[in-house]
Amino acid sequence: MGEATVRTLEGRTATTPPPTEERADRPEDGRRVLRKLRAPRRPRLWFEVLLIAVSYWTYSLVRNAVPEQEAAALRNADWIWRTEQSLGIAVEHTINKAVNSVTWLIVGMNYYYATLHFVLTIGVLVWLYRWHPGRYAAARLTLFATTAAALLGYYLYPLAPPRLMEGVPFIDTVVVHHTWGSMASGNLADVSNQYAAMPSMHIGWSTWCGVMIATLARPVWAKVLGLLYPAATLLVIVSTANHFWLDAVGGLLCLTLGFGVSRAWYGAFPSRLARHVALAG
């Protein structure tokens, strides 16, 4: 129903606005649309595959497009190292040297560093999509927001990994043991930004995986493995001289921000949302 025409006492005509309930600019309409956007809905496989592929491509493009400020990255690495020494936690070189002396262990860690970072993250996304569709979108938003924060960190704070430091004899375990898998070592170094060590997304993503598994999986053994995964990743990134301890702290801060963004949008953490959603979503 549109505007109505009425006749006044003087014989003139006037128009009246449409009834309140039919006005399209009501505040309630905007809130209703916002609630609908925030409501968890059943994920669509084709959309999720496309979204993840495009997002990872964009992440890699942006990360590698960040200027490689070698001088600044090395200065920052020196500062991180001195700060850790003052805190009494600068044991990365000792760990790197000790683990490197056990060939089978360090070779396994090299492949761990190269593969699980992607394999388990994708695996957890698939698990959430299949068995926790009502929580999937919130968990995915957490991961995406975490990664976006990391990209900002790469741009604002270039940092050389320990293995590229000058004056401290860290061992690049990928080069020494001739294993593949580090995008910042060997032949792949030319297509990857070597000075994007802060924050560590190996820690950010592995902790995201661990939290999702620990809070949503039912078997106790799965919960335990979920908690052990980021701890093992921390040992790996230090042993292979790819990160400092404080890089891991940066990754955790990004993840905290990611969870905050997800909670602000959906009104609850992923584990607090319903496991399933209606097909009509």
C-alpha positions in Angstrom: 0.0 0.0 0.0 1.5 3.3 -1.0 0.7 6.9 0.0 -3.0 7.6 0.5 -4.8 10.8 -0.9 -7.3 12.5 1.5 -9.5 15.6 1.1 -9.2 18.4 3.6 -12.1 20.6 4.9 -11.1 23.3 2.5 -11.4 20.9 -0.5 -7.7 20.6 -1.1 -6.1 17.2 -1.3 -3.1 16.0 0.6 -1.1 12.9 0.8 -0.3 10.9 3.9 2.7 8.7 4.4 2.3 5.0 4.2 1.5 3.1 7.4 4.4 2.8 9.8 4.6 -1.0 9.4 5.2 -0.7 5.7 8.1 1.8 5.8 11.3 0.2 4.5 13.6 2.5 6.5 12.5 1.3 10.0 15.4 0.7 12.4 13.9 -2.7 13.1 14.5 -3.7 9.4 18.2 -3.0 9.7 18.4 -5.0 12.9 16.5 -7.9 11.4 18.9 -8.0 8.4 21.9 -7.8 10.8 20.5 -10.6 12.9 20.0 -12.7 9.8 23.6 -12.1 8.6 24.9 -13.0 12.0 22.8 -16.2 12.4 24.9 -19.3 11.8 23.8 -21.0 8.6 24.6 -24.3 6.9 27.8 -23.9 5.0 27.9 -24.7 1.3 30.7 -26.9 0.1 31.4 -25.2 -3.2 31.5 -21.8 -1.6 33.8 -22.9 1.3 36.3 -24.5 -1.1 36.3 -21.4 -3.2 36.5 -19.1 -0.3 39.4 -20.9 1.4 41.3 -21.2 -1.9 40.9 -17.6 -2.7 41.7 -16.5 0.9 44.9 -18.6 1.0 46.0 -17.3 -2.4 45.4 -13.7 -1.2 47.2 -14.4 2.1 50.3 -15.7 0.2 50.2 -12.9 -2.3 50.0 -10.2 0.4 52.5 -11.8 2.7 55.0 -12.2 -0.1 54.3 -8.7 -1.4 55.3 -7.1 1.9 58.7 -5.4 1.3 61.6 -7.5 2.4 63.3 -4.9 4.6 66.4 -6.9 5.4 68.2 -4.3 7.5 65.2 -3.6 9.6 64.4 -7.3 9.9 67.9 -8.1 11.2 67.8 -5.2 13.6 64.5 -6.4 15.0 65.9 -9.9 15.3 68.8 -8.6 17.3 66.4 -6.7 19.5 64.2 -9.8 20.1 67.3 -11.8 20.9 68.6 -9.3 23.4 65.1 -9.0 25.0 64.9 -12.7 25.4 68.3 -12.8 27.0 67.3 -10.2 29.5 64.2 -12.3 30.3 66.3 -15.4 30.6 64.4 -17.3 27.9 67.0 -17.1 25.1 67.5 -20.8 24.7 66.6 -21.2 21.1 70.2 -21.7 19.9 70.8 -24.4 22.5 67.7 -26.2 21.5 68.4 -25.8 17.8 71.9 -27.2 18.2 70.8 -30.1 20.4 68.0 -31.3 18.2 70.0 -30.9 15.1 72.5 -33.5 16.4 69.7 -36.1 16.2 69.3 -36.6 12.5 66.1 -38.6 12.4 64.4 -36.2 14.9 65.3 -33.0 13.1 64.5 -34.4 9.7 61.1 -35.4 11.1 60.6 -31.9 12.4 61.5 -30.3 9.1 58.7 -32.3 7.4 56.4 -31.5 10.3 57.1 -27.8 9.8 56.4 -28.1 6.1 53.3 -30.2 6.1 51.1 -30.3 9.2 50.7 -26.5 9.3 48.5 -26.9 6.2 47.2 -30.5 6.5 45.8 -30.3 10.0 44.3 -26.9 9.6 42.4 -28.0 6.5 41.6 -31.2 8.3 40.0 -29.4 11.2 38.0 -27.2 8.8 36.7 -30.2 7.1 35.8 -31.8 10.4 34.0 -28.7 11.6 32.1 -28.5 8.3 31.0 -32.1 8.4 30.2 -32.6 12.1 29.8 -29.1 13.5 28.1 -27.0 10.8 26.5 -24.6 13.2 29.9 -23.7 14.6 31.8 -23.8 11.4 31.3 -20.2 10.2 32.3 -18.7 13.6 35.4 -20.9 13.7 36.3 -20.0 10.2 35.9 -16.3 10.9 38.3 -16.7 13.9 40.9 -18.3 11.6 40.5 -15.6 8.9 40.7 -12.7 11.4 43.8 -14.2 13.0 45.5 -14.5 9.6 44.5 -10.9 8.7 46.1 -9.6 11.9 49.2 -11.6 11.1 49.5 -9.9 7.7 49.4 -6.5 9.4 52.2 -7.7 11.7 54.3 -8.8 8.7 54.0 -5.3 7.2 54.6 -3.3 10.4 57.3 -5.4 12.0 59.7 -7.2 9.5 61.6 -9.8 11.4 64.4 -12.2 10.3 64.1 -15.8 11.7 66.9 -17.0 13.9 68.6 -19.0 11.2 69.2 -15.8 9.2 70.7 -13.8 12.1 74.2 -12.5 11.9 76.6 -13.2 14.8 74.6 -16.1 16.3 75.4 -19.5 14.7 71.8 -20.8 14.3 71.5 -23.9 12.0 69.2 -23.8 9.0 68.1 -27.4 9.4 66.4 -27.6 6.0 69.6 -26.6 4.2 71.9 -28.8 6.4 69.8 -31.9 6.0 68.7 -31.3 2.4 65.0 -31.7 3.2 62.3 -29.9 1.3 59.5 -27.9 2.7 60.5 -24.5 4.0 59.2 -21.7 1.8 62.0 -19.6 3.2 64.9 -21.9 2.5 66.6 -23.4 -0.5 65.1 -22.9 -4.0 61.8 -21.7 -2.6 63.3 -18.7 -0.9 63.1 -16.6 -4.0 59.3 -16.7 -4.0 58.7 -16.3 -0.3 59.2 -13.3 2.1 62.0 -14.5 4.4 61.5 -11.7 6.9 57.9 -12.4 7.9 58.6 -14.3 11.2 56.5 -12.1 13.5 53.9 -13.3 14.3 54.2 -17.1 13.9 51.2 -18.4 12.1 52.4 -21.9 12.7 51.5 -21.2 16.4 48.4 -19.2 15.5 46.9 -21.9 13.3 48.0 -24.8 15.4 46.6 -23.3 18.6 43.3 -22.6 16.7 43.3 -26.3 15.7 44.1 -27.3 19.3 41.3 -25.1 20.8 38.7 -26.4 18.3 39.6 -30.0 19.0 39.9 -29.7 22.8 36.6 -27.9 23.1 34.5 -29.8 20.6 35.8 -33.3 20.3 34.3 -35.9 22.6 37.0 -38.5 23.2 39.5 -37.6 25.9 42.4 -38.8 23.8 41.4 -36.4 21.0 41.2 -33.5 23.5 44.7 -34.3 24.8 46.1 -34.5 21.3 44.5 -31.2 20.5 46.3 -29.6 23.4 49.6 -31.3 22.6 49.6 -30.1 18.9 50.4 -26.4 19.5 53.0 -27.4 22.2 54.7 -29.7 19.7 54.6 -27.0 17.1 56.3 -24.6 19.4 59.1 -27.0 19.9 59.4 -27.6 16.1 59.5 -23.9 15.1 62.3 -23.3 17.7 64.3 -26.4 16.9 64.3 -25.6 13.2 65.4 -22.0 13.9 62.4 -20.6 12.1 61.1 -18.6 15.0 61.8 -17.1 18.4 59.7 -17.7 21.5 58.3 -14.2 21.2 57.1 -14.9 17.6 54.8 -17.5 19.2 53.5 -14.9 21.6 52.7 -12.7 18.6 50.8 -15.6 17.1 48.8 -16.1 20.2 47.9 -12.4 20.4 46.6 -12.6 16.8 44.5 -15.6 17.7 43.1 -13.8 20.7 42.0 -11.0 18.4 40.5 -13.5 16.0 38.4 -15.1 18.7 37.3 -11.6 19.8 36.2 -10.7 16.3 34.3 -13.9 15.9 32.6 -13.5 19.3 31.6 -9.9 18.5 30.0 -10.9 15.3 28.2 -14.1 16.4 27.6 -13.2 20.0 29.4 -16.3 21.3 32.5 -18.3 20.9 32.3 -21.2 18.4 32.0 -23.9 21.2 29.0 -22.0 22.7 27.0 -22.1 19.4 24.6 -24.8 18.5 26.2 -27.8 16.8 23.7 -28.0 13.9 21.6 -25.4 12.0 18.4 -25.8 10.1 18.7 -26.6 6.4 17.0 -23.4 5.5 19.6 -21.5 7.7 
